[in-house]
């Protein structure tokens, strides 16, 4: 999403698609075979509501505090949290809508994931994927429209001067309503460097089967650490259209963009700026640009495959409900952190109201547990407490068990707290969900298990 001009088209390589075909609207698909979902949002909230603040940070104004003006791109809109600019539509989509006021001022929206640790496990692969409909506008009416789905290196947060060294992965970009998807890597130094800044290294191609505008297509990016040299790959509807290798980037630039904690994902629709201006050959937007055409996002998800990352379930893909389940071995989660536990290993922290942890394939066997036991701690302030709840198969299902927790004497002052559970047998997805009457964090979790 940084400044760049038009990029040449790249070769297309057909691979097996990992997501739904770009036809009718769809809910979040199950993880493809061999992949583990580590995070997702499918925007199933009520019509006119904002996306979850547990999942997303809302960028507002015309820059980060202390960051480059106009977001470093020359775009002209102001980002807001108004539901006129960003809201869920009640049909499983997020709508980001740029709007021009009667005085000619543009507003739009930009969000970024709370999590900033998206990274492949050592020797494995990371896949970032979104099913998106670009704004359904073309020709002169689309002048200046700039929808994007992309990712920035975690160290950019709070610094804002270390671009492009920390890495930028543009998974889907489009300008001026052209039937093209652009995929781009930004890295190294600016200007010049291994990524030819400020343009970046990139490729573009038409959307397969149907136009990018007004139709859902699945845009994806993979970072593959299982190959030598490592690869970065861009896809649309399962068709690979661009690749960059670590040897192309070279050192120290590859290490600079890959050795930090990971990346956070972003969604936005900008108006104007260097990229649409460069493609148009003149300033955008114009008096012919229409207001109010949204980008629709069906879902965004992150998957990993292989390697030695998050602790996998034992016993051939299932977890024993009656053995210790380490909290940090979750298969998916909300905006939480992993940190070193005073008892050894890691715990999951920064847990508050609305947060959750997901554990796939938990096998309860043929007889139901009598209770569950969780190793928890809390340094929450006076009056701050909440419920640790267990749900199965869906976060929206009623809890099968719970217990309340307040301050235990510190964030590393651990207690084993039991809670009764109703009967459950067989293999299920288990969720730990966290509910509180306050917005402050109230609990850390080290591990849990069920008991007969």
C-alpha positions in Angstrom: 0.0 0.0 0.0 3.0 2.3 -0.1 3.9 4.5 -3.0 4.5 2.7 -6.3 3.7 2.9 -10.0 2.1 0.3 -12.4 3.9 -3.1 -12.5 4.4 -5.5 -15.3 2.3 -8.6 -15.6 3.7 -11.9 -14.3 3.4 -15.5 -15.5 0.5 -17.5 -14.1 1.0 -21.0 -12.7 -2.1 -23.1 -12.0 -2.2 -24.9 -8.6 -4.9 -26.6 -6.7 -7.2 -23.9 -5.2 -7.5 -23.8 -1.4 -10.7 -21.8 -1.1 -14.2 -21.5 -2.5 -14.8 -20.6 -6.1 -15.5 -17.0 -6.8 -19.2 -17.2 -7.2 -22.0 -16.7 -4.6 -21.4 -15.4 -1.1 -20.0 -18.1 1.3 -19.2 -18.5 4.9 -15.7 -19.4 6.1 -14.6 -22.6 4.4 -13.0 -25.3 6.5 -9.1 -25.4 6.6 -7.8 -27.1 3.4 -6.4 -30.5 3.9 -3.1 -30.4 5.6 -3.5 -26.8 6.9 -4.3 -25.5 10.3 -6.4 -22.4 10.8 -4.6 -20.1 13.2 -6.9 -17.1 12.9 -10.0 -15.9 11.0 -12.9 -13.5 10.9 -15.9 -14.1 8.7 -17.8 -10.9 9.6 -21.0 -12.6 10.7 -22.2 -9.7 12.9 -25.5 -7.9 12.7 -26.1 -5.4 9.9 -24.7 -1.9 10.6 -22.2 -3.0 13.3 -18.5 -2.6 13.3 -16.2 -5.6 13.0 -14.9 -7.0 16.3 -12.5 -4.8 18.2 -11.1 -8.0 19.6 -9.8 -8.9 16.1 -9.2 -5.4 14.6 -7.6 -2.1 15.3 -9.3 0.9 13.6 -6.9 3.3 11.9 -8.3 6.9 11.8 -7.3 10.3 10.4 -4.7 10.9 7.7 -1.6 9.3 9.3 -0.3 7.3 12.3 0.7 9.5 15.2 4.1 10.7 14.2 4.0 8.7 10.9 4.3 10.0 7.4 1.5 12.3 6.2 -1.3 10.8 4.0 -0.2 7.3 5.2 3.0 7.7 3.2 1.1 7.2 -0.1 -0.4 10.6 -1.0 -3.9 9.2 -0.6 -6.4 12.0 0.1 -9.2 10.5 2.2 -9.6 10.6 6.0 -10.2 7.3 7.7 -13.1 7.0 10.2 -14.9 4.5 12.4 -18.3 5.6 11.1 -20.6 2.8 10.1 -21.2 4.7 6.9 -17.6 3.9 6.0 -17.2 0.5 7.6 -19.8 -2.0 8.8 -20.9 -5.6 8.7 -23.8 -6.1 6.3 -25.7 -8.9 8.2 -25.1 -11.3 5.3 -21.6 -12.3 6.4 -19.6 -9.5 4.7 -17.6 -6.5 5.8 -18.3 -3.3 3.7 -15.6 -0.6 3.4 -17.2 2.3 1.6 -15.4 5.5 0.5 -17.7 8.5 0.6 -17.4 12.1 -0.8 -19.1 14.8 1.2 -21.1 17.7 -0.4 -18.0 19.8 0.2 -15.8 17.4 -1.8 -14.0 15.7 1.2 -13.5 12.0 1.1 -13.8 9.6 4.0 -13.2 5.8 4.1 -12.0 3.1 6.5 -8.9 1.1 7.2 -8.5 -1.7 9.8 -5.6 -3.9 10.8 -5.5 -7.1 12.8 -4.8 -6.9 16.6 -2.5 -9.9 16.1 0.9 -9.0 14.6 2.6 -12.5 14.8 1.5 -14.1 11.5 4.6 -16.1 10.5 5.2 -19.6 9.2 6.6 -22.1 11.7 10.2 -23.1 11.2 10.3 -25.3 8.2 6.6 -24.7 7.5 4.3 -22.5 5.4 2.0 -19.5 6.3 -1.0 -18.7 4.1 -2.9 -15.4 4.4 -6.2 -15.5 2.5 -9.2 -13.3 1.9 -12.4 -13.7 -0.2 -13.1 -10.2 -1.5 -15.2 -8.3 -4.0 -13.5 -5.2 -5.2 -15.7 -2.1 -5.6 -18.1 -2.6 -8.5 -17.0 0.5 -10.4 -15.0 1.0 -13.6 -13.9 3.6 -16.1 -13.9 7.3 -15.2 -16.2 6.7 -12.3 -13.5 4.6 -10.6 -10.7 7.1 -10.9 -8.7 7.1 -7.6 -10.3 4.0 -6.1 -7.6 1.9 -4.4 -8.9 -1.2 -2.4 -6.2 -3.3 -0.7 -5.7 -6.5 1.4 -2.1 -6.5 2.6 0.3 -7.1 5.6 3.1 -5.1 7.3 5.9 -6.3 9.5 5.2 -6.0 13.2 8.0 -3.6 14.0 6.3 -0.9 12.0 3.8 -0.4 14.9 5.0 2.5 17.0 8.0 3.3 14.8 6.5 4.3 11.4 10.0 5.2 10.0 11.4 1.7 9.4 9.5 1.0 6.1 10.3 -0.9 3.8 13.0 -2.8 5.8 10.4 -4.5 8.0 8.6 -5.8 4.9 5.3 -5.2 3.3 3.2 -7.9 1.5 0.5 -6.6 -0.8 -1.8 -9.6 -1.3 -4.4 -7.8 -3.3 -4.4 -4.2 -4.7 -6.4 -2.6 -7.4 -6.6 0.9 -8.8 -9.0 2.9 -10.9 -11.4 0.0 -11.5 -9.1 -1.9 -13.8 -9.8 -5.6 -14.1 -6.4 -6.5 -12.5 -5.0 -7.7 -9.2 -1.6 -6.5 -8.2 0.7 -8.5 -5.9 3.8 -6.8 -4.5 6.6 -7.1 -2.1 8.3 -4.1 -0.5 11.6 -4.6 1.3 15.1 -3.4 1.8 15.8 0.4 1.5 14.1 3.3 -0.1 14.8 4.4 -2.7 16.2 1.5 -4.8 17.4 -1.6 -3.0 16.5 -5.2 -3.8 12.8 -4.4 -4.1 13.3 -1.5 -6.5 11.6 1.0 -4.1 9.4 2.8 -4.1 7.7 0.6 -6.8 8.4 -2.7 -5.1 8.7 -6.1 -6.8 5.4 -7.2 -8.2 3.2 -8.6 -10.9 -0.4 -8.1 -12.0 -3.0 -10.2 -13.9 -6.7 -10.2 -14.7 -9.0 -12.0 -12.4 -9.8 -15.4 -13.7 -13.3 -16.3 -14.8 -15.0 -13.0 -14.0 -14.1 -9.4 -13.6 -12.4 -8.4 -10.3 -15.0 -5.6 -10.0 -18.3 -6.7 -8.6 -17.4 -10.4 -8.2 -15.9 -12.4 -5.3 -12.4 -13.8 -5.8 -10.0 -15.4 -3.3 -6.7 -13.7 -2.9 -3.9 -15.4 -1.1 -0.3 -15.2 -0.2 2.1 -17.9 1.0 5.4 -17.7 2.8 7.1 -21.0 2.4 10.0 -21.9 4.7 10.1 -25.5 3.7 12.0 -24.9 0.5 15.5 -23.6 -0.1 15.6 -20.8 -1.1 12.5 -19.7 0.8 9.6 -18.6 -1.4 6.9 -15.9 -1.3 3.9 -16.7 -3.5 0.8 -14.8 -4.6 -2.5 -16.4 -5.8 -5.9 -15.5 -7.1 -8.6 -18.2 -7.1 -5.8 -20.8 -6.7 -3.8 -19.6 -9.6 -0.2 -18.6 -8.7 0.8 -15.4 -10.5 3.9 -14.2 -8.8 6.9 -15.6 -6.8 9.9 -14.0 -5.0 12.7 -16.1 -3.4 14.9 -15.2 -0.5 17.9 -15.3 -2.8 16.4 -12.6 -5.0 16.1 -10.3 -1.9 19.5 -11.2 -0.5 21.0 -10.3 2.9 20.7 -8.5 5.2 17.4 -7.5 3.7 15.7 -11.0 3.8 16.7 -11.4 7.5 15.4 -7.9 8.3 12.0 -8.6 6.9 11.6 -12.2 8.3 13.4 -12.4 11.6 10.9 -10.2 13.6 7.8 -11.5 15.3 5.7 -11.6 12.2 3.1 -9.5 10.3 -0.3 -7.9 10.8 -2.9 -7.9 8.1 -4.8 -4.8 6.8 -7.9 -4.0 4.8 -8.7 -0.6 3.4 -10.1 1.4 0.5 -8.0 4.5 -0.2 -8.8 7.3 -2.6 -6.1 8.9 -4.7 -2.4 8.8 -4.2 0.8 7.9 -6.0 -0.3 4.4 -7.3 -3.7 5.4 -8.9 -2.1 8.6 -10.1 0.8 6.8 -11.7 -1.4 4.3 -13.5 -3.8 7.0 -14.7 -1.0 9.3 -15.7 -2.8 12.2 -14.0 -4.2 13.2 -10.6 -7.0 11.2 -9.1 -9.8 11.3 -8.0 -11.6 13.6 -10.5 -15.0 15.2 -10.7 -16.2 12.0 -12.5 -15.3 9.7 -9.6 -18.4 8.3 -7.9 -19.0 8.2 -4.2 -20.2 5.2 -2.1 -19.1 2.0 -3.9 -17.9 -0.5 -1.3 -15.4 -3.2 -1.1 -16.9 -6.4 0.3 -14.9 -8.9 2.4 -16.4 -12.3 3.0 -13.6 -13.6 5.2 -10.0 -13.2 6.1 -8.0 -16.2 7.5 -4.5 -17.3 8.3 -3.3 -20.9 8.0 -0.1 -22.8 8.7 1.2 -26.1 7.4 4.1 -28.3 8.5 7.1 -27.2 10.4 7.6 -26.9 14.2 5.3 -24.0 15.2 2.4 -24.1 17.6 2.3 -27.4 19.5 0.2 -29.8 17.3 -2.4 -32.1 18.8 -0.9 -35.5 19.8 -2.2 -39.0 18.9 -2.4 -38.6 15.1 -4.3 -35.3 15.1 -6.5 -35.7 18.1 -6.1 -34.3 21.7 -6.9 -36.4 24.8 -9.4 -34.3 26.8 -8.0 -36.0 30.0 -4.4 -35.0 29.4 -3.0 -31.6 30.0 -3.8 -29.2 27.1 -1.3 -26.4 27.0 -3.1 -23.1 26.4 -0.4 -21.9 23.9 -1.1 -24.9 21.7 -4.4 -23.4 20.5 -5.4 -23.9 16.9 -7.0 -20.4 16.6 -7.5 -17.5 19.0 -8.6 -13.9 19.3 -6.2 -11.0 20.2 -4.1 -12.7 22.9 -0.4 -13.0 23.5 2.0 -15.8 24.4 4.6 -15.1 27.1 7.0 -16.9 29.3 5.3 -18.5 32.3 7.0 -18.4 35.8 6.2 -22.1 36.1 8.1 -22.9 32.9 7.1 -23.0 29.3 4.6 -20.4 28.0 1.2 -19.1 29.0 -1.5 -17.2 27.1 -2.1 -13.7 28.4 -3.8 -10.3 27.7 -7.2 -12.1 27.9 -10.3 -10.0 28.5 -13.9 -9.8 27.6 -14.8 -11.4 24.3 -11.5 -13.2 23.9 -11.3 -16.9 23.0 -9.0 -19.9 22.4 -9.9 -22.7 20.0 -8.6 -26.3 20.4 -9.5 -28.7 17.5 -10.2 -32.5 17.7 -10.5 -32.9 21.5 -11.5 -36.5 22.2 -13.7 -37.1 25.3 -14.2 -40.8 24.7 -17.4 -42.6 25.4 -17.9 -41.4 29.0 -18.4 -37.8 30.0 -16.1 -35.8 32.2 -17.2 -34.6 35.7 -15.4 -31.3 35.6 -12.5 -29.4 34.1 -9.5 -27.8 35.7 -7.6 -24.7 34.5 -4.3 -23.3 35.6 -5.0 -19.5 35.7 -3.7 -16.3 37.2 -4.8 -12.7 37.4 -3.3 -9.4 38.3 -6.5 -7.5 37.5 -7.4 -4.4 39.3 -9.9 -4.0 42.1 -13.4 -5.0 41.0 -12.2 -6.6 37.7 -13.2 -10.2 37.2 -14.8 -12.5 34.7 -15.9 -16.0 33.7 -13.7 -18.6 32.1 -16.2 -20.7 30.1 -16.0 -24.0 28.0 -18.0 -24.3 24.9 -18.0 -27.1 22.2 -18.3 -26.9 18.4 -19.2 -23.2 18.2 -18.3 -20.1 20.2 -22.0 -19.2 19.9 -23.2 -22.4 21.7 -24.1 -22.2 25.3 -21.2 -22.9 27.7 -21.0 -26.5 29.1 -19.1 -25.3 32.1 -17.5 -22.2 33.7 -15.9 -20.6 36.8 -15.4 -17.0 37.9 -12.0 -15.5 38.5 -10.7 -12.3 40.1 -7.2 -11.2 41.2 -5.0 -14.1 42.3 -2.2 -11.9 43.5 -0.4 -11.3 40.2 -0.3 -12.2 36.6 2.1 -15.0 37.3 0.5 -16.1 40.6 -1.0 -19.4 39.4 -4.0 -21.3 40.7 -5.7 -24.5 39.6 -9.4 -23.7 39.5 -12.1 -26.4 38.8 -15.4 -25.9 37.1 -18.2 -28.4 36.6 -19.2 -29.4 33.1 -22.3 -31.0 31.6 -22.0 -34.3 29.8 -20.1 -34.4 26.5 -18.6 -37.5 24.7 -16.9 -38.1 21.4 -14.6 -35.7 19.6 -15.3 -32.0 19.4 -13.7 -28.5 18.9 -13.3 -27.0 22.3 -13.4 -23.3 23.0 -12.3 -21.4 26.1 -14.2 -18.2 26.1 -13.8 -15.2 28.4 -16.6 -13.0 29.6 -16.3 -9.9 31.8 -18.4 -6.9 32.7 -15.2 -4.7 32.3 -13.0 -4.1 29.3 -9.8 -4.7 31.2 -7.9 -7.9 30.9 -8.7 -10.3 33.7 -7.0 -13.6 33.3 -3.9 -15.6 32.0 -4.1 -19.3 31.2 -1.3 -21.8 31.4 -3.1 -25.1 30.7 -6.4 -26.9 31.2 -7.7 -30.5 31.3 -10.9 -32.4 31.8 -11.4 -34.9 34.6 -13.6 -38.0 35.0 
